[in-house]
Amino acid sequence: MKRSLSLILIAALLTGSAGSAIRQIGLTHNFLAKSLSNQPEVEIIGVLKTDPIWSKPKVIGSRFRSKSMTALASVSSVKIDGQSKSIRLPVRLTSSKFIKLIPGEKFSVSGTAFPTAERRVAALIATTGNFEKLSQANFLQRLSAKIRDSFRKSAISVGGSGGALIPGLVIGDTSLEEPSFVIDMRRVGLSHLTAVSGANFAIIAAFLLWLSQWVFKRVRPRLILTSLVLIGFIFLVRPSPSVLRASVMCAVILIAKARGVKADSLPSLGLAIAFLILMDPFQAIDPGFALSVAATAGILLFAPKLEIYLSEKLGHEKLAQVIAIPLSATIMCTPIILAISGLFSLVSIPANVLAGPVVAPITIVGFIAAIISPIFPGVSHILLLLIKPLATFIVWISNTASDLPVLMLPKSYLGAIIALLVIALIKFKKWVALLILAVIAILIIALPGRWPGANWSVANCNIGQGDGLAINLGNHEAIVIDVGPDAILMDECLKDLGINRIPLLVLSHFHADHVHGLDGILSGRKVSTAWVSNLEQPKSERDTAFLLLGNTPIHQATAGETIEFQSAKGLVKIQVLWPTKVQSTFEALPGDGSAINNSSIALLITVGNLRIFSAGDLEPQAQEAMLALSKIDPVDIYKVSHHGSSFQFAPLMSALNPKIALISVGAGNSYGHPATTTLAALESLGAKTLRTDQDGALAVDEALKIRTKRNDWWNISWG
């Protein structure tokens, strides 16, 4: 028996490895892949596989890249340098223009091919020409596209966050959902409701089986009808990997429930896993696939026992079922969630229990509204109005629960191991498990150690490749210097710091990696005054910043200005050392814009006995000119200019002679920041150098005690 199991395991491993190897070789060894290093101009013929969607705008380096359309396609022909070859490859398409195509339509387009880190595709094609449609999609694809389009219009007419959630929950159309809402839903464990999951398939299947009993007496015709409708439902929600696995997992649960044979459940799940991985080997490394399998296993293994146990304790069968299903899925998914994100929300189960009863009516009524929306848009609109309060209730749960703290563990296998041990103890030693959990909870809450510490003075936010510095003034007030490229990360950092009021905001210059996160700090906070550079470039970022600041007083800071005021931390003195009133011209260095970098505001800030120097992205020639204008004495903390690049004026660093150097830099950035020469120079000065890419968010108190928010194995806290 053991030998047979070993042979089966070896055969499975060899089959899976062979499938993955064949797929990987196909993606990396082909006519297109050989040319990618030269970023060739290509003409392709292919079939669109996914709906084109607008990608999120993002900051790349110091530049802001506006949103673009993106979709997956299967290429059948590639032409490079006049040479054309038939080929079958998956690619990612991007376009600055609207793509008027639906999945299944054949097209031709020209563009530039780039290598990509996306594992499932062979290349990224940045299209430059217009898409030419060569053939239509099939009937089912055209019908599903028409339904999705009309249903989306009905949801837009309903309006609100609830209206935006309905298309995602019912047919997997997430185009109306705001990124911040999706993040909140993920934080509280409700992310499966932002798009179609196995639960939606199960609800639709259960509804169809119940409805068809009035037409068919026998179970088999009902199952056949339900299966056919679910196949159509797959086309409606799009047969993406996540949808296919949701449908397969749903089939496993339905078959298990229909047969009522417990012994068949896990083998069926194993068969489903094998089938999905053979179809798409990349699912094996997809966290979503692992979560889907774990949730299904939890429902199969734990839900029946929990349902019986809770029924006896609560005396209510339906309530027990409502609690048992999300609880079972959560128990099995928790180790994976902790390993991936390091976050565990204690409100996840209550949130799912509260949302559970409204998911079924939203799904069923929404499904009916979607099907009839092309023919009876008015009726579809009325149905959506009926279920909008239910969807709004889910939004309210998400908004309320996301404000509560979550348990933060390192993104490593430690969290998964802890969760697995607790699950095992619950299974075998229930009271021991509860005692351990209680002790851990008390220790985490009671012991000090949460970043940034009670007496922090200066904090450098971890906001990727950009700058975001806060100087504590006490009473939930801080001077903020630059706001990074990401509004969400900047907002979360200021929440961690407990900052509600900003007497002075300094935008050192208008590069996107310093100002694009502005709306994050304005979320629920009062900014009294804003200082900006006297070079109003790039114009697009400058205009956006001024628009967001609204009626906030704005002042162009120039060298020689000094202000003083009292704060809870003592006397605050701010000296502006750069730029001068008359803009200086320096030789341009390689990079994103020397003129803009050299317009950066340089400040010497004294809070109590603490001296801090910050100068944005000031480059060597401007640093030299600034040093010639002002006498600069040693400081306690130096926020290193230009993310620690090699563009530094050594005499300035010597004059500053910092005790602590903070480098705000993104992990794995393409600029090579920080430069080894800069790190060596700081080390030679005896400075303690910290960097956000390795140490996470940084905080320093008046005694120069450093606290970091890195992902060390011992770093467990609430946040």
Secondary structure, 3 states (H helix, E strand, C coil): CHHHHHHHHHHHHHHHHHHHHHHHHHHHCCCCHHHHHHCCEEEEEEEECCCCEECCCEEECCEEECCCEEEEEEEEEEEECCEEEEEEEEEEEEECCCCCCCCCCEEEEEEEEECCCCCCCCCEEEECCCCEEEECCCHHHHHHHHHHHHHHHHHHHHCHHHHHHHHHHHHCCCCCCCHHHHHHHHHCCCHHHCCCCHHHHHHHHHHHHHHHCCCCCCHHHHHHHHHHHHHHHHHHHCCCHHHHHHHHHHHHHHHHHHHCCHHHHHHHHHHHHHHHHHHCHHHHHCHHHHHHHHHHHHHHHCHHHHHHHHHHHHCCHHHHHHHHHHHHHHHHHHHHHHHHHCEECCCHHHHHHHHHHHHHHHHHHHHHHHHHCCCCHHHHHHHHHHHHHHHHHHHHHHHHHHCCCCEECCCCHHHHHHHHHHHHHHHHCHHHHHHHHHHHHHHHHHCCCCCCCCCEEEEECCCCCCCCEEEEEECCEEEEECCCCCHHHHHHHHHHHCCCEEEEEEECCCCHHHHCCHHHHCCCCEEEEEEECCCCCCHHHHHHHHHHHCCCCEEECCCCCEEEEEECCEEEEEEEEECCCCCCCCCCCCCCCHHHHCCCCEEEEEECCEEEEECCCCCHHHHHHHHHHCCCCCCCEEECHHHHCCCCCHHHHHHHCCCEEEECCCCCCCCCCCCHHHHHHHHHCCCEEEEHHHHCCEEEECCCCEEECCCCCCCCEEC
